Amino acid sequence: MAVCHFDTPGRYFGKGTSSCYWATYRDFTGKYGDLVSNDFTAGCLVIDVPASAKGFAVSGCGTLTR
């Protein structure tokens, strides 16, 4: 799973899959404290990416739309 620099906060929607993980990060030091929010879910999903997030990662979530 790659973490991407991200500059578009907002609400994202997806149909998801049977195994979806997403996370938002406030920094890229690799420390647990960098994590803003995350979830492991199946099926439809809504991800709120806050303005404080500098990075966003998804794995197995399918296509997301705003």
MOPE-V950631 format. One record per pair of residues at least 4 apart in sequence whose ideal C-beta (glycine too) atoms are under 7 Angstrom apart, sorted by sequence separation. I is the first residue (numbers start at 1). GAP is how many residues later the second one is. D is the distance in Angstrom with one decimal. If there is no record, write none. Layout:
I:GAP:D + I:GAP:D
//
This chain:
16:4:4.7 + 41:4:5.4 + 49:4:5.2 + 29:5:5.7 + 28:6:6.8 + 58:6:6.9 + 27:7:4.6 + 49:7:5.7 + 26:8:5.6 + 25:9:4.8 + 25:10:6.2 + 26:10:5.2 + 25:11:6.2 + 23:12:6.2 + 24:12:4.3 + 24:13:5.2 + 36:14:6.2 + 23:15:3.7 + 22:16:6.4 + 36:16:6.3 + 45:16:6.6 + 22:17:6.1 + 36:17:5.3 + 21:19:4.8 + 20:21:5.3 + 3:22:6.2 + 20:22:6.5 + 19:23:6.6 + 18:24:5.1 + 3:25:6.9 + 16:25:6.5 + 20:25:6.2 + 22:25:5.4 + 24:25:5.5 + 16:26:6.3 + 24:26:6.8 + 26:26:5.7 + 16:27:5.0 + 26:27:6.4 + 27:27:6.2 + 28:27:6.1 + 16:28:5.6 + 25:28:6.4 + 26:28:6.0 + 15:29:6.0 + 16:29:4.7 + 24:29:4.0 + 25:29:6.2 + 25:30:3.8 + 14:31:5.0 + 24:31:6.9 + 24:32:5.3 + 13:33:5.7 + 23:34:5.0 + 11:35:6.4 + 12:35:4.5 + 22:35:6.7 + 22:36:4.6 + 11:37:5.4 + 12:37:6.5 + 21:38:4.8 + 10:39:6.1 + 21:39:6.5 + 22:39:5.9 + 9:40:4.8 + 20:40:5.0 + 9:41:5.8 + 19:41:4.8 + 20:41:4.0 + 9:42:4.5 + 6:43:6.8 + 17:43:5.2 + 9:44:6.3 + 17:44:6.6 + 16:45:5.8 + 17:45:5.5 + 16:46:6.0 + 6:47:6.1 + 14:47:5.3 + 15:47:5.6 + 6:48:6.7 + 14:48:5.3 + 5:49:6.5 + 6:49:5.5 + 14:49:6.5 + 5:50:5.9 + 6:50:4.1 + 14:50:4.5 + 4:51:6.3 + 13:51:6.7 + 3:52:4.7 + 4:52:6.0 + 12:52:4.4 + 13:52:5.6 + 4:53:6.9 + 12:53:6.8 + 3:54:4.4 + 12:54:5.8 + 2:55:6.6 + 11:55:7.0 + 1:56:5.3 + 10:56:5.6 + 1:58:4.1
//
